Amino acid sequence: YTLYTSTISARVLMPGSQALLLTPSAVRRLLKHVLTHSRYPARDRVIVALSFRAGLRAAEIAGMRWRMVLDPYGKVADRLTVEDAIAKRRGGRIVPMHRELRAALIALRAELDHPPERDAPIVTSERGGPMRAGSIVNLFAGWYAALGFEGCSSHSGRRTFVTTAARNLAKAGGSLRDVQLLAGHRQLATTERYIQGDTHAQRRLIALL
């Protein structure tokens, strides 16, 4: 294993193409960069939130429609629905709405000239149509390059989401099965592969034995 040390975090970079996790301070730097340098800050704030606060893949972010985040009264709901049609291997799921994601969606909606149709894409391109997954991937690549975050990709948000959720299970009184459902994985083993170990936590665990 190669020890990866930077302003992002100190993590063990696993062999292969596993995207690196971001610490909370690095996520804040990413959001600050997006809000101050993007041509479409409200849209891009939603993209970052869908990745880090809902654990969505690039293709799922691109496929999200307003109906998936609105309640029957047209307000931003307290949960989002990832429909089978846009999920990998039809792994649709319902994810509770994080407060930061909800605020980002409300702000984006407020920028529109009129309330969006329920079937309209949430994340749109410069021409107004839905963005492609590849464009989402390229956006993250550009942001990380500008910040000097080497080893990160559009999947970093999803891995950060899954790992953070797993580490907070004891506080929430949940189980790894809950993380699996939030991630939309068919197999628990897949969820386990997403979770980044924490050597400091491991030392504390051993000390408590």
Number of C-alpha atoms within 10 A of each C-alpha: 7 9 9 15 11 10 12 21 16 14 18 16 18 14 8 6 10 17 20 25 28 23 15 12 12 16 18 12 14 20 18 14 16 21 16 10 11 15 11 14 18 20 22 22 23 24 25 24 24 28 23 26 24 25 25 28 25 23 18 23 27 23 22 24 23 23 21 20 22 18 14 8 7 14 13 20 17 14 17 24 19 24 18 14 12 18 19 14 11 14 16 20 16 16 20 13 19 17 12 15 21 21 16 22 23 15 15 19 19 12 11 9 7 8 11 15 12 14 11 15 21 26 24 15 15 10 7 9 12 17 19 17 17 12 14 22 16 14 17 23 18 12 20 18 14 12 15 13 19 15 16 21 23 25 21 21 28 24 27 25 25 26 21 17 23 23 16 12 14 10 7 10 7 13 13 16 14 14 21 20 18 21 26 25 19 13 11 15 10 13 22 16 12 18 18 21 14 13 11 8 11 11 10 10 10 8 8 7 5
